């Protein structure tokens, strides 16, 4: 009897939560935000820089950055391109479903109708992902160069490769942070390592040994941690 009552309450609770999550108004808002995220570079830029700014403040609050270092990073962030690489990475992932639909459904249909030849079909199926990533990265490069910013050449080259091409912009961030010594890129490398260490279940949490170990891993990659504004 108790078990039945518990299951009844649990089912009602689950139904209430699902009803909230799947409410038409909520789904419409999510759909609009997602559409804006995919189509608006300005919106993505605002989100990316806002995210990095919040993380800098988080480090300041935990006294992992000196106040002057945090202020310098926030000022540097205003015109920095590397904070956008994480949203670029998400766009590469977001276009994958569309690329798959084109490669595995639309192109075979066009081939069946005789509109395209075998070469076009094979190219689309085999290299559809690389083509999609390259087109997006080329557009990003044009936008960056038009602003006088550095272009993501590493991401362009890596994006043409199968499988590993999905990591084009994370590798671009890694290159800019370790080789070019960009302060925002350096901060993001440390920050993402700390997030990974703090987010692993059971062993990881804020100020855990695992978080500190992952954070110190950045010292192996980056030589100038004491001041990220070198």
C-alpha positions as CSV (number, residue, x, y, z in Angstrom):
1,X,0.0,0.0,0.0
2,X,2.8,2.4,0.9
3,X,4.7,1.5,-2.3
4,X,1.6,2.2,-4.4
5,X,1.1,5.6,-2.6
6,X,4.7,6.4,-3.2
7,X,4.5,5.5,-6.9
8,X,1.4,7.5,-7.3
9,X,3.0,10.6,-5.8
10,X,6.1,10.1,-7.8
11,X,4.1,9.8,-11.0
12,X,2.1,12.9,-10.3
13,X,5.3,14.8,-9.5
14,X,7.0,13.6,-12.7
15,X,3.9,14.5,-14.7
16,X,3.8,18.0,-13.2
17,X,7.5,18.6,-14.0
18,X,7.2,17.2,-17.5
19,X,4.2,19.4,-18.1
20,X,6.2,22.4,-17.1
21,X,9.2,21.4,-19.3
22,X,7.0,20.7,-22.3
23,X,4.6,23.6,-21.9
24,X,4.0,25.2,-25.4
25,X,5.0,28.7,-24.3
26,X,8.3,27.4,-22.8
27,X,9.1,25.3,-25.9
28,X,8.4,28.4,-28.1
29,X,10.7,30.5,-26.0
30,X,13.5,27.9,-26.2
31,X,12.9,27.5,-30.0
32,X,13.2,31.3,-30.5
33,X,16.3,31.5,-28.4
34,X,17.9,28.6,-30.3
35,X,17.0,30.1,-33.6
36,X,18.5,33.4,-32.6
37,X,21.6,31.6,-31.3
38,X,22.2,29.9,-34.6
39,X,21.4,32.8,-36.9
40,X,22.8,35.8,-34.9
41,X,26.5,36.2,-34.5
42,X,25.9,39.3,-32.4
43,X,23.8,37.3,-30.0
44,X,26.4,34.5,-29.7
45,X,29.1,37.1,-29.1
46,X,27.1,38.6,-26.3
47,X,26.5,35.2,-24.7
48,X,30.1,34.1,-25.1
49,X,31.7,37.3,-23.6
50,X,29.1,37.3,-20.8
51,X,29.9,33.7,-19.9
52,X,33.7,34.4,-19.8
53,X,33.0,37.6,-17.8
54,X,31.0,35.6,-15.2
55,X,33.8,33.0,-14.9
56,X,36.4,35.8,-14.4
57,X,34.3,37.2,-11.6
58,X,33.9,33.7,-10.1
59,X,37.7,33.3,-10.0
60,X,38.0,36.7,-8.4
61,X,35.5,35.8,-5.7
62,X,37.4,32.6,-5.0
63,X,40.7,34.7,-4.9
64,X,42.2,32.6,-7.7
65,X,42.7,35.9,-9.6
66,X,44.0,39.1,-8.1
67,X,41.6,42.1,-8.5
68,X,43.9,43.8,-11.0
69,X,44.3,40.6,-13.0
70,X,40.5,40.2,-13.2
71,X,40.0,43.8,-14.2
72,X,42.7,43.5,-16.9
73,X,41.1,40.3,-18.3
74,X,37.6,41.9,-18.3
75,X,39.0,44.9,-20.2
76,X,40.9,42.7,-22.6
77,X,37.7,40.7,-23.2
78,X,35.9,43.6,-24.9
79,X,37.7,43.2,-28.3
80,X,38.9,39.6,-27.9
81,X,38.0,36.9,-30.5
82,X,39.0,33.8,-28.5
83,X,36.0,34.0,-26.2
84,X,33.9,33.3,-29.3
85,X,35.5,29.9,-30.0
86,X,33.3,28.0,-27.7
87,X,30.2,29.2,-29.4
88,X,31.8,28.4,-32.8
89,X,32.4,24.9,-31.5
90,X,28.7,24.7,-30.6
91,X,27.7,25.8,-34.0
92,X,29.9,23.1,-35.6
93,X,28.0,20.6,-33.5
94,X,24.6,22.3,-34.2
95,X,24.9,22.0,-37.9
96,X,25.7,18.2,-37.8
97,X,22.0,17.1,-37.9
98,X,21.3,19.4,-40.9
99,X,24.4,18.1,-42.6
100,X,23.4,14.5,-42.0
101,X,19.9,15.1,-43.4
102,X,21.4,16.7,-46.5
103,X,24.0,13.9,-46.9
104,X,21.9,10.9,-46.2
105,X,18.4,11.9,-47.4
106,X,18.4,14.9,-49.7
107,X,21.4,14.1,-51.8
108,X,20.4,10.4,-52.4
109,X,16.9,11.7,-53.4
110,X,18.5,14.2,-55.8
111,X,20.7,11.4,-57.2
112,X,17.6,9.2,-57.6
113,X,15.9,12.0,-59.6
114,X,18.9,12.4,-61.8
115,X,19.6,15.9,-60.7
116,X,23.1,15.2,-59.4
117,X,25.7,12.7,-60.5
118,X,27.6,10.0,-58.5
119,X,30.6,12.2,-57.8
120,X,28.4,14.8,-56.2
121,X,26.6,12.2,-54.1
122,X,29.8,10.5,-52.9
123,X,31.4,13.9,-52.1
124,X,28.4,15.0,-50.1
125,X,28.1,11.7,-48.1
126,X,31.8,11.3,-47.4
127,X,32.8,15.0,-46.9
128,X,29.5,16.6,-45.9
129,X,30.6,17.4,-42.3
130,X,33.9,18.9,-43.5
131,X,32.2,21.0,-46.1
132,X,29.7,22.3,-43.5
133,X,32.4,23.1,-41.0
134,X,34.6,24.8,-43.6
135,X,31.8,27.0,-44.9
136,X,31.0,28.2,-41.4
137,X,34.6,28.7,-40.5
138,X,35.2,30.7,-43.8
139,X,32.3,33.0,-42.9
140,X,33.9,33.4,-39.4
141,X,37.2,34.2,-40.9
142,X,35.7,36.9,-43.2
143,X,33.9,38.4,-40.2
144,X,37.1,38.4,-38.1
145,X,39.3,39.9,-40.8
146,X,36.7,42.6,-41.5
147,X,37.0,43.7,-37.9
148,X,40.8,43.6,-38.1
149,X,41.0,40.6,-35.8
150,X,43.1,37.4,-36.2
151,X,41.4,34.7,-38.3
152,X,41.0,31.1,-37.0
153,X,43.3,29.4,-39.5
154,X,43.9,26.4,-37.2
155,X,40.2,25.8,-37.0
156,X,39.8,26.1,-40.8
157,X,42.5,23.5,-41.4
158,X,41.5,21.1,-38.7
159,X,37.8,21.4,-39.7
160,X,38.5,19.7,-43.0
161,X,39.5,16.5,-41.3
162,X,37.0,13.7,-40.6
163,X,36.0,13.1,-36.9
164,X,38.7,15.3,-35.4
165,X,37.4,18.2,-37.4
166,X,34.7,18.6,-34.7
167,X,37.4,19.8,-32.3
168,X,38.5,22.5,-34.7
169,X,37.7,25.5,-32.5
170,X,38.8,23.9,-29.2
171,X,42.2,23.2,-30.8
172,X,42.2,26.8,-32.1
173,X,41.6,28.0,-28.5
174,X,44.4,25.7,-27.3
175,X,46.8,27.0,-30.0
176,X,46.1,30.7,-29.2
177,X,46.4,30.1,-25.5
178,X,49.6,28.1,-25.5
179,X,51.5,29.3,-28.6
180,X,50.2,32.8,-29.0
181,X,50.0,33.4,-25.2
182,X,46.6,35.1,-25.5
183,X,45.4,36.0,-21.9
184,X,41.7,35.2,-22.5
185,X,42.6,31.9,-24.2
186,X,44.9,31.1,-21.3
187,X,42.2,31.9,-18.8
188,X,39.7,29.7,-20.6
189,X,42.0,26.7,-20.7
190,X,42.5,26.9,-17.0
191,X,38.8,27.5,-16.4
192,X,37.6,24.6,-18.5
193,X,40.1,22.3,-16.9
194,X,38.8,23.4,-13.5
195,X,35.1,22.9,-14.6
196,X,35.9,19.4,-15.8
197,X,37.6,18.5,-12.5
198,X,34.9,20.1,-10.4
199,X,32.1,18.5,-12.4
200,X,33.1,14.8,-12.3
201,X,30.7,12.9,-10.0
202,X,31.8,11.6,-6.6
203,X,35.5,12.7,-6.9
204,X,35.0,16.1,-8.3
205,X,33.5,19.3,-6.7
206,X,34.6,22.8,-6.0
207,X,38.0,22.9,-4.2
208,X,38.3,19.1,-4.5
209,X,41.7,17.5,-5.1
210,X,40.6,16.5,-8.6
211,X,39.6,20.1,-9.4
212,X,43.0,21.3,-8.2
213,X,44.8,18.5,-10.1
214,X,42.9,19.4,-13.4
215,X,43.7,23.1,-12.8
216,X,47.4,22.4,-12.3
217,X,47.4,20.5,-15.5
218,X,47.2,23.9,-17.1
219,X,50.6,24.6,-15.7
220,X,52.0,21.9,-18.0
221,X,50.3,23.5,-21.0
222,X,50.9,27.2,-20.1
223,X,54.1,28.5,-18.7
224,X,52.9,31.8,-17.3
225,X,50.1,31.1,-15.0
226,X,51.1,33.6,-12.2
227,X,49.9,36.5,-14.4
228,X,47.5,35.7,-17.2
229,X,48.2,39.2,-18.6
230,X,51.8,38.5,-19.6
